[in-house]
Amino acid sequence: MRSTPYQPLQSASRVSGGYSDIRIDAEHYRVSFAGNQLTSRERVESYLLFRAAELTLLKGYDYFVIEDREVEHQIERQIRRDPLYDPWFSPYHTYWRPYWRYYRNGRGWYHWYPYYGDPFWAGRYDVRTIDRFEATADIRLGRGALPTDNPRAFDARKVRDDIEPQIEYP
């Protein structure tokens, strides 16, 4: 498995994730990029900017303004018991436990049998934390000179040229 490349979001893809865009009106789009568990937040946000720039140029515009944006961070924790210590791993060791007998003066024979737990390997668990990021932005496309008074305005050609060397295609 590898991190999500720059690709359209589609269910038939070998690697999950990718970009999508929805036209709101002639100058407004909602652009998204979803990464898989191996894709960093930085890459997801870079690919989102790259898609916004690519879409802007494809539609014949010069710049885009990010009007709203959000990054969704999904955390999944998987806790699995180590299969080598599972009592069902081998029919020869099913629920094997040590057993000791001992004598206490005046009280007779006693036994110790840890029937209610797994004293030697109870803590053997594999814990994995899986992080997934999805970034979404509502953009407005514009023509002409880049507005200098708006810090959310981006020159589409500059963004494309700056990010393109880092893009990994499928």
C-alpha positions in Angstrom: 0.0 0.0 0.0 1.2 3.5 -0.7 0.0 7.1 0.0 -2.8 8.5 -2.1 -1.5 9.8 -5.5 -3.0 12.8 -7.3 -6.0 11.1 -8.9 -9.7 11.6 -9.2 -11.7 10.1 -6.4 -13.3 6.9 -7.6 -14.3 3.6 -6.0 -12.6 1.4 -8.6 -9.1 2.9 -7.9 -6.3 0.6 -6.5 -5.3 3.3 -4.0 -8.1 4.9 -2.0 -8.6 8.7 -1.9 -8.2 11.4 -4.5 -9.7 14.8 -5.5 -13.3 15.8 -6.4 -14.9 19.0 -7.3 -18.5 20.2 -7.4 -19.7 23.2 -9.4 -21.8 25.5 -7.3 -22.3 28.2 -10.0 -20.2 29.6 -12.9 -17.5 31.0 -10.6 -17.8 28.9 -7.4 -16.7 25.4 -6.8 -16.2 23.1 -3.8 -12.9 21.2 -4.1 -11.9 18.3 -1.9 -9.0 15.9 -1.5 -9.2 12.8 0.6 -6.1 10.8 1.6 -5.7 7.3 2.9 -4.0 6.3 6.1 -0.5 6.8 4.6 -1.2 10.3 3.3 0.0 13.2 5.5 -2.1 16.3 6.2 0.5 18.4 4.4 0.1 16.3 1.3 -3.7 16.4 1.4 -3.7 20.2 1.7 -1.0 20.6 -1.0 -3.0 18.4 -3.4 -6.2 20.4 -2.6 -4.4 23.7 -3.6 -3.0 22.0 -6.7 -6.5 20.8 -7.7 -8.0 24.3 -7.1 -5.2 25.8 -9.3 -5.7 23.2 -12.0 -9.5 23.7 -12.0 -9.1 27.5 -12.2 -6.8 27.3 -15.3 -9.0 24.6 -16.9 -12.0 26.9 -16.7 -10.1 29.8 -18.2 -9.6 31.9 -15.0 -6.4 33.4 -13.6 -6.7 33.2 -9.8 -8.9 31.7 -7.1 -10.0 32.9 -3.7 -10.5 30.4 -0.9 -13.8 31.5 0.7 -14.1 28.7 3.2 -12.0 25.7 4.0 -11.8 22.8 6.5 -9.7 19.8 7.2 -11.3 16.7 8.6 -9.1 14.4 10.7 -10.4 10.9 11.3 -8.7 8.8 13.9 -9.3 5.0 14.0 -7.7 2.8 16.7 -7.4 -0.9 16.1 -6.6 -3.1 19.0 -5.9 -6.7 18.3 -4.6 -9.5 20.5 -1.4 -11.1 19.4 -2.5 -14.3 17.5 0.5 -16.3 18.7 -0.8 -16.0 22.2 -4.4 -16.7 21.4 -5.8 -19.9 23.1 -7.3 -21.0 19.7 -3.9 -20.8 17.9 -3.1 -24.4 18.6 -5.3 -27.3 19.7 -2.4 -28.6 21.8 -2.2 -25.4 23.9 -5.9 -24.6 24.2 -6.4 -22.8 27.5 -3.1 -24.1 28.9 -2.4 -22.7 32.4 0.2 -23.6 35.0 -1.0 -25.5 38.0 0.7 -25.7 41.4 -0.2 -27.7 44.5 1.2 -26.8 47.9 0.7 -27.8 51.5 0.0 -25.4 54.3 0.6 -26.7 57.9 -2.6 -27.4 59.7 -4.7 -26.5 56.7 -4.1 -29.2 54.1 -3.4 -29.1 50.4 -4.1 -26.1 48.3 -3.7 -25.4 44.6 -3.1 -22.4 42.5 -4.6 -22.4 39.1 -5.0 -19.1 37.2 -8.3 -20.0 35.7 -9.6 -16.5 35.6 -7.0 -14.8 33.6 -4.0 -15.0 31.4 -1.2 -14.0 33.8 1.8 -14.4 31.5 0.7 -12.9 28.2 -2.5 -11.0 29.0 -1.0 -7.6 27.9 0.2 -8.7 24.5 -1.9 -6.5 22.2 -1.1 -4.8 18.9 -2.5 -1.2 19.0 -2.6 0.8 15.8 -3.7 4.3 15.3 -4.8 5.2 11.8 -5.1 8.8 10.8 -6.9 10.0 7.6 -7.2 13.5 6.4 -9.7 15.1 4.0 -9.5 18.8 3.1 -12.4 20.8 1.5 -12.4 24.3 0.2 -15.0 26.5 -1.4 -13.3 28.6 -4.0 -14.3 31.6 -6.2 -12.6 31.9 -9.6 -11.4 35.2 -10.9 -9.9 36.8 -14.0 -7.4 39.5 -14.4 -4.9 40.8 -11.8 -4.6 39.1 -8.4 -6.3 41.1 -5.6 -3.4 42.3 -3.4 -5.7 43.1 -0.5 -7.0 39.6 0.0 -4.6 37.1 1.6 -6.9 34.2 0.5 -6.4 34.9 -3.2 -3.9 32.7 -5.1 -2.4 33.0 -8.5 -3.4 29.7 -10.1 -0.3 29.5 -12.4 2.1 30.2 -9.6 0.4 27.6 -7.3 0.5 25.0 -10.1 4.2 25.7 -10.9 5.2 25.6 -7.2 3.4 22.4 -6.3 3.7 20.4 -9.5 7.2 19.0 -8.9 6.0 17.4 -5.6 2.9 15.8 -7.2 2.9 12.0 -7.4 0.7 10.6 -10.1 -0.7 7.0 -10.2 
